[in-house]
Amino acid sequence: YGNWKGFLKQQQEIAPTSVESFSSIQDERRERAERSVLISCPPKINERKILDYLSKHGDIRNYFFYQTYGMYAVVEFSSKESIAALKGSCTIPSVQHEASVPFKSRLLSLKWTGSIGPTTVKCHEQLPISINELIQQLSEQESIDQQMQCLTEAYQLTEENISLRFLVCSLLRDIAAAYFPESIIRPFGSTVNSFGKLGCDLDMFLDLDGVSVQNQRKGSGLSLEYQVKRGASERNVTQSILSVIGECVDQFSPGCVGVQKILNARVPLVRFSHQPSGFQCDLTANNRVAMKSTELLYVYGSLDARVRYLVFTVRCWARVHGITSGIPGAWITNFSLTVLVLFFLQQRTPAVLPTLDQLRDLAGPSDKCVIEENDCTIVSDLSKIKLQGNTDTLEKLLQEFFEFYGSFAFNRSSINIRKGREQNKPEAAALYIQNPFETSLNVSKNVNATQLERFVALCRESAWLLQQGEVLKRSATPSADQIPPWGLAALLLPSVAESAGVKGRRKKKREPASERIKTLLQSLKSSRGGAGEKQSSDDHRH
């Protein structure tokens, strides 16, 4: 406990002042992506030989290899001129069709003709470990606090994976620039909010603000005329823009397959798979409120290390037990779940996190941001934020998160991280979580009573489990091949959902407490050594 207090004191002293602003980090990553190329490589390659070959065109700043549908290399040069030189030395494959369109992208294909030599490439993982592997790794830790840190490190986006995501955005921007030279394609959501899990989708939006803002000239007698001068509504213009960009991506962008133009959705989008990276991509336009929500989560995740550990743990627990899903429906989304964690941390005494109103009040004049009449202002200089010195352990926070929502008055109260307190529900919805910026909206409107009951039941079961000595103790005499699941690992076993009465998303008749306790302890003992075989194989996707 003493070590934990020391760790927290150090985090609280250095975290807010050592973190760059959200926008400066995005700008730096985007600039690096513009100096990078994506290269399809032969299956057997020699790292040194390839780098020697590529470095003839310029100084290489960074690089890494990974595998999806083949072997790929991401290579970052020191300057864009190197990319021009590299592309100048490339050939355009001959296609036996007179109507082929040779779009020169930064996705290159290397066909090695010389001798290979020994294969010496280390590939970086792009997907998380399986739930069974995770449970085994967690069981080997010494404390629940260490288990939560281990889970986060196993699941979080790597530096390489984030670089690849920015590069995919940059490659798509090359396509969009044919129509909108000053446009930027920005990633938002899990890719950049610090809570992204390996394998999550790549959400991005086409930012056209620069087209109208950067090139305004006062007093000039000339103005540019636009073909789309006046649309019936902003939505119609957005649909037109995405329809054109979607067509270009489908026809000319290498590696983009399964392009769908979903233009009548509440937020119009183009959805496709980017095969070379393995990412499922959603492209929207001018989605500025979503970008501010992304920045808000990034700020909260940067203020205290425990925030990310708790969010990753709760998200994993929710996915394993079917509380969240990658398929749209009536269940709780990852964003709603994250807001629930943030609200809980604002309720601590002393509070772990400030309210959104407090972040707004600390903002300077340059931070002021109003989008469609919504006040989206938050402080960008994190050194202005003073935390209250909460020293709760991760184990205590996890335990009390489950207790907090296991007894929360969802029937009458709403969640509001702007004020940091419970409020009466403004409308009849099973779960009401106020949108942080569009305050008239409920981000959990999709959640029905059955799904909320499942969440509450699993919170109660998990809270009860964490009070039991049987679950909290790491086995002193582990078997030869693996340590029985304990602590957080035990919370991820299928038996937890079964005991909570929520197996298979259907509510089962609740047994008396004494019978449930007996059944649960038996299932824990019997499952030790074969942790979580019943888990679905698609847990790695989101």
Order of alpha helices (4+ residues) and beta strands (2+ residues): alpha-alpha-beta-alpha-beta-beta-alpha-beta-alpha-alpha-alpha-beta-beta-alpha-alpha-beta-beta-beta-alpha-alpha-alpha-alpha-beta-beta-alpha-beta-beta-alpha-alpha-alpha-alpha-alpha
